[in-house]
């Protein structure tokens, strides 16, 4: 019976049970139950290309079929999110602030003043950044790294990560639970959201680079004394 349920889930996604992310996630849940969903989400945090919008609704669909409890699906996926985020926090702490500053000093168009402003911003808004970051594609994983770099208090990091993850996971698990065989529709809506986030980030990066290049070229046309005077005012 359990094999039938997972075959239905894979068929609904348009994949064979052994194919793609859906097949991989269904196999984990088939073998481990709700903890398998937690393992899948932990790996999704470590490898952002793995889509939570597939894994979480699938866990909800599986709960709707009675193969795991809804509370277990919510609990284990949230635990997996926290575990993955904690691993990335450790990566950030291991790399350390000094190494990042040394790397930034070698990069063209990047100034240490940029890092100073970023650090000051994170010191003021780190809790909100971690909380809301858990609900933004791509940043869901990446936000844990600067938290580790800045050695954000671990208790605060775990609190905000757990709350943000719980909200995100609950929305998607419940969507899969309520939609039943139509749980794959979640992917279409979240796909638009994810593409919009990527597009905004790309535009922001391009604007940043364009401004820096224009100012750097403008500096070459000014005299040495003028450049010395304005050096610290450049963006």
C-alpha positions in Angstrom: 0.0 0.0 0.0 2.8 2.5 0.8 4.4 1.8 -2.5 1.1 2.7 -4.2 0.9 6.0 -2.4 4.3 7.1 -3.4 3.7 5.9 -7.0 0.7 8.2 -7.0 2.8 11.1 -5.8 5.4 10.6 -8.5 2.7 10.2 -11.2 1.1 13.5 -10.0 4.4 15.2 -10.5 4.9 13.7 -14.0 7.9 11.7 -13.0 8.7 8.0 -12.5 9.1 7.0 -8.8 12.8 6.7 -9.3 13.3 9.9 -11.3 14.1 13.5 -10.4 13.8 15.3 -7.2 10.3 14.0 -6.6 11.5 10.4 -7.0 14.5 11.0 -4.6 12.2 12.7 -2.0 9.5 10.0 -2.2 12.2 7.3 -1.8 13.4 9.0 1.4 9.9 9.3 2.8 9.2 5.7 1.8 12.2 4.4 3.6 12.2 6.8 6.7 8.7 8.3 6.9 8.5 11.8 8.3 12.2 11.8 9.2 12.9 11.3 5.5 11.1 14.5 4.8 13.3 16.2 7.4 16.5 14.8 5.8 15.4 16.0 2.4 14.7 19.6 3.7 18.1 19.6 5.5 19.8 18.8 2.2 17.7 21.4 0.4 19.1 24.0 2.8 22.7 22.9 2.0 22.1 22.7 -1.7 19.6 25.5 -2.7 19.0 24.1 -6.2 16.9 21.3 -4.5 13.4 22.9 -4.4 11.6 23.1 -1.1 8.5 23.8 -3.2 8.6 20.2 -4.3 9.6 18.5 -1.1 7.3 20.3 1.3 4.0 19.9 -0.6 5.0 16.3 -1.2 5.3 15.8 2.5 1.8 17.3 2.9 0.4 15.1 0.2 1.9 12.1 1.9 0.3 13.1 5.3 -3.0 13.5 3.5 -2.7 9.9 2.4 -2.3 8.9 6.0 1.3 7.7 5.6 2.6 10.1 8.2 0.9 12.5 10.6 0.6 16.2 9.6 2.3 17.2 12.9 5.1 14.9 12.2 5.5 16.3 8.7 5.6 19.8 10.1 7.9 18.9 13.0 10.5 17.0 11.0 10.7 19.4 8.0 11.2 22.3 10.4 13.9 20.3 12.3 15.5 19.6 8.9 15.5 23.3 8.0 17.1 24.3 11.3 19.7 21.5 11.0 20.7 22.7 7.5 20.8 26.3 8.5 22.9 25.5 11.5 25.4 23.7 9.3 25.7 26.8 7.1 26.0 29.0 10.2 29.0 26.8 11.2 30.5 27.3 7.7 30.3 31.1 8.1 31.8 30.9 11.6 34.6 28.7 10.3 35.5 31.0 7.4 35.5 34.0 9.8 35.3 37.7 9.3 39.0 38.2 8.8 39.2 35.9 5.8 36.2 37.5 4.2 37.7 41.0 4.6 41.0 39.8 3.2 39.2 38.3 0.2 37.2 41.5 -0.3 40.3 43.6 -0.3 41.5 41.7 -3.4 38.3 42.0 -5.4 37.9 44.8 -7.9 35.1 47.3 -7.4 34.6 46.1 -3.8 35.7 48.2 -0.9 36.1 47.3 2.8 33.7 50.2 3.5 31.0 48.0 1.8 31.7 45.3 4.4 31.7 47.8 7.2 28.2 49.1 6.2 27.0 45.5 5.7 28.2 44.5 9.2 26.7 47.6 10.8 23.4 46.8 9.0 23.5 43.2 10.1 24.2 44.2 13.7 21.0 46.3 13.7 18.7 44.0 11.7 20.3 40.5 11.9 17.3 39.0 13.6 14.8 40.3 11.1 17.1 39.3 8.2 17.3 35.7 9.4 13.6 35.5 10.1 12.4 36.9 6.8 15.3 35.4 4.9 13.9 32.0 5.7 10.9 32.8 3.5 12.9 34.0 0.4 14.1 31.6 -2.2 18.0 31.4 -2.4 18.4 33.6 0.7 16.7 30.8 2.7 20.1 29.1 2.8 22.5 32.0 2.2 21.3 34.1 5.1 22.8 31.6 7.6 26.4 32.2 6.3 26.6 35.9 7.3 25.0 35.1 10.6 27.9 32.7 11.2 30.4 35.2 9.9 29.2 37.9 12.4 28.9 35.3 15.2 25.3 36.1 15.8 24.2 34.8 19.2 23.4 31.1 18.6 20.2 31.2 20.7 18.9 34.2 18.7 19.8 32.6 15.4 18.1 29.3 16.3 15.0 31.2 17.5 14.6 33.3 14.3 15.5 30.4 12.0 13.0 28.1 13.7 10.1 30.6 13.5 10.8 31.6 9.9 11.2 28.0 8.8 8.1 26.9 10.6 6.0 29.6 8.8 7.4 28.7 5.4 7.2 25.0 5.9 3.7 25.1 7.3 2.4 27.1 4.3 3.8 24.5 1.8 3.0 21.4 3.8 -0.6 22.5 4.3 -0.9 23.4 0.6 0.2 19.8 -0.3 -2.2 18.4 2.3 -5.2 20.3 1.1 -4.5 20.1 -2.6 -4.1 16.3 -2.6 -3.4 15.0 -6.1 -3.0 18.6 -7.3 -0.1 19.3 -4.9 2.3 20.0 -7.8 0.4 23.2 -8.6 2.4 24.8 -5.8 5.5 24.6 -7.9 4.0 26.8 -10.6 3.2 29.7 -8.2 6.4 29.5 -6.3 8.4 29.3 -9.5 7.1 32.8 -10.5 8.1 34.1 -7.0 11.6 32.5 -7.2 12.2 33.9 -10.7 11.1 37.4 -9.5 13.6 37.2 -6.6 16.4 36.1 -8.9 15.6 38.9 -11.4 15.6 41.6 -8.6 19.0 40.3 -7.3 20.5 40.4 -10.8 19.3 43.9 -11.4 20.7 45.1 -8.1 24.1 43.5 -8.8 24.2 45.1 -12.3 23.3 48.5 -10.9 25.9 48.2 -8.3 28.6 47.2 -10.8 27.5 49.9 -13.2 27.8 52.7 -10.6 31.1 51.5 -9.4 32.6 51.3 -12.9 31.3 54.8 -13.8 32.8 56.3 -10.6 36.0 54.4 -11.1 36.4 55.8 -14.7 35.5 59.2 -13.5 38.2 59.1 -10.9 40.8 58.4 -13.6 40.0 61.7 -15.3 40.5 63.8 -12.2 43.8 64.9 -10.9 45.7 63.1 -8.1 44.8 65.7 -5.5 41.1 65.5 -6.4 41.1 61.7 -6.3 42.8 61.7 -2.9 40.2 64.1 -1.6 37.2 62.1 -2.9 38.6 58.6 -2.4 36.6 57.9 0.7 33.4 59.4 -0.7 33.1 56.9 -3.5 30.0 54.9 -2.9 
